[in-house]
Amino acid sequence: MAEQVRASYDSEPVLTGVSVDLIPGGVTVLVGPNGSGKSTLLRTLARLHVPDTGTVTVDGVDTCGLRGRELARRLAFLPQSSPIPAGITAHELVSHGRYAHRGALGRARDADREAVEWALHVTGTSEFADRHVDGLSGGERQRVWIAMVLAQQTGVLLLDEPTTYLDLRYQVEILSLVRRLADEHGITVGLVLHDLNQAAAYADRIVVLAGGAVYAVGAPDSVLTNTTIEAAFGLSVHVVPHPYTGRPTCLPYGHETVANIVEMEYQ
Ligand SMILES: Nc1ncnc2c1ncn2[C@@H]1O[C@H](COP(=O)(O)OP(=O)(O)OP(=O)(O)O)[C@@H](O)[C@H]1O
């Protein structure tokens, strides 16, 4: 989907020669240290950031050739944070997700209403659909944003750190939902996550970005290794198989772990 992309801010390169393929109907997770270019790559895939060179395609079509509504019918993007809209309800915000599907007069049809109800239901936001978004908690608001992009009902879904602000239960629910959208609806999902263990649990493919370039790419167990994580994040970890799923689980050596090891060695 992105081929040999170079992107910059004020002529300062941030991504250099990045090629990334999102698995069709699968979940691709971008991980990497702060400032490695994950959000910029996702924004470039969503055509919100124009690359200096390289191409970005969706369903094989160059995004440069797609107009706003055409693109919005194919691809939905949830940024890391968005301004909080004042004075509108959760239901109204989620309904905005349908704008690209509406006819010339902008009237909601049955399909629009059904998509909004479904998105509210699967994100657990129906119960506060009539409340103002600016009066919701951070996690409730985040789920409403997710509902808005789900209501868009696109074949490609790009989510930048969608679990931010969510408690553990909703982190698991939203990531499980993302998994179901790929498995049961064939939606192509690209998301940025900081939690490597969640990436391992939900991804088909992991892309590790470091310094604006792809450092490693592949299935979780081929990418999430001690050496790759140490090199990309500058952090010592011990990767063990998850006791139930067998997926890689990263245990960082925090200062307490190091202290324990030192203590054990001196006993
Ligand atoms: N609007 C901007 N103007 C100038 N520089 C920017 C802008 N947005 C990001 N950058 C810079 O581009 C680089 C990549 O930023 P980006 O947000 O893509 O990284 P990231 O991997 O998503 O980081 P994080 O994990 O902290 O969210 C960083 O050095 C950042 O300072």
The ligand as an SDF file (V2000), in Angstrom:
LIG
                    3D

 31 33  0  0  0  0  0  0  0  0999 V2000
    3.5130   18.4340   12.4960 N   0  0  0  0  0  0  0  0  0  0  0  0
    4.8300   18.1650   12.6270 C   0  0  0  0  0  0  0  0  0  0  0  0
    5.7520   19.1070   12.3360 N   0  0  0  0  0  0  0  0  0  0  0  0
    7.0800   18.8630   12.4790 C   0  0  0  0  0  0  0  0  0  0  0  0
    7.5850   17.6760   12.8750 N   0  0  0  0  0  0  0  0  0  0  0  0
    6.7040   16.6940   13.1710 C   0  0  0  0  0  0  0  0  0  0  0  0
    5.2900   16.8930   13.0720 C   0  0  0  0  0  0  0  0  0  0  0  0
    4.6620   15.7460   13.4220 N   0  0  0  0  0  0  0  0  0  0  0  0
    5.6470   14.8730   13.7480 C   0  0  0  0  0  0  0  0  0  0  0  0
    6.8610   15.4430   13.5980 N   0  0  0  0  0  0  0  0  0  0  0  0
    8.1680   14.7980   13.8370 C   0  0  0  0  0  0  0  0  0  0  0  0
    8.2550   13.6710   12.9940 O   0  0  0  0  0  0  0  0  0  0  0  0
    8.8510   12.5790   13.6850 C   0  0  0  0  0  0  0  0  0  0  0  0
    7.9100   11.3790   13.6430 C   0  0  0  0  0  0  0  0  0  0  0  0
    6.7570   11.7130   14.3720 O   0  0  0  0  0  0  0  0  0  0  0  0
    5.5300   10.7100   14.4660 P   0  0  0  0  0  0  0  0  0  0  0  0
    4.4530   11.4000   15.2300 O   0  0  0  0  0  0  0  0  0  0  0  0
    5.2050   10.1940   13.1300 O   0  0  0  0  0  0  0  0  0  0  0  0
    6.1850    9.5290   15.3410 O   0  0  0  0  0  0  0  0  0  0  0  0
    5.4840    8.3600   16.1560 P   0  0  0  0  0  0  0  0  0  0  0  0
    6.3120    7.1490   15.9220 O   0  0  0  0  0  0  0  0  0  0  0  0
    4.0480    8.2570   15.8260 O   0  0  0  0  0  0  0  0  0  0  0  0
    5.6870    8.8770   17.6440 O   0  0  0  0  0  0  0  0  0  0  0  0
    4.8530    8.5870   18.9980 P   0  0  0  0  0  0  0  0  0  0  0  0
    5.0880    7.1460   19.3560 O   0  0  0  0  0  0  0  0  0  0  0  0
    5.5080    9.5040   19.9730 O   0  0  0  0  0  0  0  0  0  0  0  0
    3.4050    8.9150   18.7640 O   0  0  0  0  0  0  0  0  0  0  0  0
    9.1760   13.0710   15.0880 C   0  0  0  0  0  0  0  0  0  0  0  0
   10.5150   13.4530   15.1280 O   0  0  0  0  0  0  0  0  0  0  0  0
    8.2790   14.2780   15.2530 C   0  0  0  0  0  0  0  0  0  0  0  0
    8.8700   15.2250   16.1080 O   0  0  0  0  0  0  0  0  0  0  0  0
  1  2  1  0
  2  3  1  0
  2  7  2  0
  3  4  2  0
  4  5  1  0
  5  6  2  0
  6  7  1  0
  6 10  1  0
  7  8  1  0
  8  9  2  0
  9 10  1  0
 10 11  1  0
 11 12  1  0
 11 30  1  0
 12 13  1  0
 13 14  1  0
 13 28  1  0
 14 15  1  0
 15 16  1  0
 16 17  2  0
 16 18  1  0
 16 19  1  0
 19 20  1  0
 20 21  2  0
 20 22  1  0
 20 23  1  0
 23 24  1  0
 24 25  2  0
 24 26  1  0
 24 27  1  0
 28 29  1  0
 28 30  1  0
 30 31  1  0
M  END
$$$$
